[in-house]
Amino acid sequence: MPETLAKTDRRAQRSRELILEALFALMLERGYERLTIQNLIDRAGVGRATFYAHFQSKDELLAASIGRLRGWLEQAGRARGDEPLSFTLPFFQHLASHRRIYEMTVARESEVSVERHVKQMLADLVRQDLQRRHAPGTRLDLATHYVVGALWSSFIWWMETAQPLPPEDLNALFQRLSFPGLTAAVAA
């Protein structure tokens, strides 16, 4: 690769990372719904054209951030072997280490975009896991919806609990509660 192209690629990647880092920092301060593209470019120290060279909108930036989380969860899940829903413990561990950002985004009634993106990511991960474990043609719509609902409800309960369980205990409880219903939903 020519040296100038490599410099451009590194510079573009650095700009993208700065924008993603700005999103994270601003969500901790303001939540998602209240931040603007102007806030993002000011925090990242990039121009408006640079922002739009990477993302068409604030929503696309959020989707990219959730996409990074999904990639990390998939990798962490694979490291756990063939365990069913192997991404859930890494998901709860992520939530534990980023509790403040979820308090600023998910716990507020005015914050709906983050919840929508995270639930879609969870649905994709659950569907992918179920498809891998069940015969082609198995109806997995209800089972996917069921697991995502149980996972989300467990997360919300955990966030609202004065003394939350460690992520490992929450995951074990979620799995004990979810698998009987999941088995019934797939069998139906």
C-alpha atoms as one frame of an Amber mdcrd trajectory, in Angstrom:
protein
   0.000   0.000   0.000   1.439   3.412  -0.869   2.537   5.428   2.157   0.126
   8.319   1.487  -2.834   5.929   1.277  -1.798   4.278   4.544  -1.577   7.715
   6.230  -5.029   8.614   4.900  -6.493   5.315   6.098  -4.962   5.758   9.563
  -6.190   9.341   9.702  -9.711   8.309   8.632  -9.734   5.501  11.179  -8.528
   7.906  13.880 -11.286  10.389  13.004 -13.885   7.628  13.166 -12.574   6.509
  16.566 -12.622  10.098  17.867 -16.266  10.443  16.827 -17.200   7.127  18.464
 -15.349   8.139  21.648 -17.162  11.495  21.615 -20.487   9.661  21.384 -19.630
   7.569  24.442 -18.437  10.570  26.484 -21.428  12.721  25.573 -23.900   9.933
  26.302 -22.430   9.748  29.813 -23.015  13.484  30.239 -26.233  14.156  28.345
 -27.819  10.883  27.338 -28.320  10.153  23.661 -31.471  12.020  22.682 -30.189
  15.423  23.859 -26.848  15.347  22.079 -26.424  16.903  18.654 -24.065  16.394
  15.770 -22.548  19.762  16.655 -21.835  18.451  20.185 -20.205  15.377  18.649
 -17.942  17.227  16.230 -16.959  19.755  18.902 -16.029  16.974  21.335 -14.236
  14.887  18.688 -12.384  17.902  17.302 -13.369  17.098  13.722 -15.204  19.044
  11.065 -18.779  18.518   9.958 -17.580  17.151   6.599 -15.428  14.604   8.438
 -18.401  13.489  10.511 -20.544  13.037   7.400 -17.724  11.225   5.606 -18.130
   8.488   8.235 -21.773   8.659   9.321 -24.931   9.924   7.653 -26.631  10.722
  10.953 -26.422  10.536  14.713 -28.547   7.372  14.519 -26.060   5.730  12.143
 -23.275   6.604  14.583 -25.229   4.932  17.395 -25.778   1.877  15.173 -22.016
   1.702  14.529 -21.321   1.881  18.250 -23.841  -0.891  18.968 -22.284  -2.842
  16.077 -18.925  -2.698  17.831 -20.572  -3.989  20.992 -22.197  -6.794  19.012
 -18.849  -7.815  17.520 -17.297  -7.889  20.963 -20.214  -9.939  22.363 -19.962
 -12.437  19.503 -16.238 -12.845  20.101 -16.679 -13.157  23.869 -19.511 -15.660
  23.337 -17.378 -17.814  21.018 -14.683 -17.886  23.691 -17.240 -19.475  26.040
 -17.592 -22.478  23.742 -20.843 -24.070  22.688 -22.816 -22.830  25.696 -26.362
 -21.782  24.707 -26.764 -18.006  24.558 -23.069 -17.707  25.350 -23.111 -13.943
  24.812 -25.364 -13.225  27.830 -22.686 -13.331  30.533 -20.372 -11.008  28.557
 -23.434  -8.767  27.981 -24.167  -8.546  31.713 -20.463  -7.973  32.446 -20.450
  -5.149  29.887 -23.518  -3.618  31.530 -21.872  -3.831  34.943 -18.763  -2.025
  33.732 -20.798   0.607  31.849 -23.658   1.012  34.304 -23.537   4.823  34.248
 -24.072   5.079  30.502 -27.091   2.795  30.700 -28.491   4.841  33.585 -28.170
   7.935  31.365 -29.747   6.331  28.313 -31.979   3.353  29.045 -33.326   4.268
  32.485 -34.725   7.594  31.264 -38.151   7.496  29.637 -37.089  10.105  27.068
 -34.243   7.871  25.870 -35.696   5.414  23.350 -33.083   5.182  20.593 -30.458
   3.312  22.587 -33.040   0.818  23.814 -34.272   0.221  20.253 -30.750  -0.397
  18.931 -29.690  -2.633  21.833 -32.882  -4.719  21.612 -32.336  -5.184  17.871
 -28.749  -6.273  18.503 -29.944  -8.738  21.152 -32.613 -10.112  18.802 -29.980
 -10.660  16.117 -27.644 -12.428  18.554 -30.416 -14.613  19.982 -31.746 -15.525
  16.518 -28.217 -16.371  15.355 -27.676 -18.595  18.405 -31.033 -20.349  18.020
 -30.534 -20.934  14.292 -27.203 -22.563  15.031 -28.826 -24.930  17.549 -32.062
 -25.887  15.785 -32.993 -27.534  12.516 -33.486 -25.289   9.494 -37.112 -24.291
   9.140 -37.749 -24.256  12.915 -39.968 -21.288  13.749 -37.821 -19.159  16.010
 -39.706 -15.839  15.949 -41.554 -16.342  19.242 -38.530 -17.915  20.925 -36.332
 -14.980  19.885 -38.895 -12.462  21.096 -39.283 -14.376  24.368 -35.548 -14.511
  25.106 -34.982 -10.839  24.257 -37.902  -9.875  26.498 -36.564 -11.969  29.362
 -33.037 -10.646  28.851 -34.220  -7.037  28.737 -36.480  -7.483  31.772 -33.594
  -9.041  33.704 -31.389  -6.094  32.771 -33.981  -3.487  33.795 -34.659  -5.274
  37.091 -30.915  -5.413  37.716 -30.482  -1.707  36.969 -33.260  -0.786  39.384
 -32.076  -3.053  42.204 -30.409  -1.223  45.071 -27.833  -3.991  45.519 -27.372
  -5.598  42.112 -26.119  -9.142  41.801 -22.721  -9.798  40.249 -23.061 -10.327
  36.466 -22.293 -14.037  36.842 -25.169 -14.525  39.319 -27.559 -12.490  37.177
 -26.647 -14.548  34.119 -27.186 -17.836  36.001 -30.583 -16.615  37.223 -31.550
 -15.400  33.735 -30.602 -18.738  32.207 -32.483 -20.758  34.875 -35.602 -18.651
  34.310 -35.371 -18.534  30.519 -34.500 -22.029  29.317 -37.756 -23.797  30.283
 -39.779 -21.176  28.382 -37.331 -21.171  25.488 -37.561 -24.946  25.186 -41.379
 -24.742  25.178 -41.424 -21.917  22.606 -39.147 -23.782  20.185 -41.086 -27.035
  20.627 -44.370 -25.298  19.798
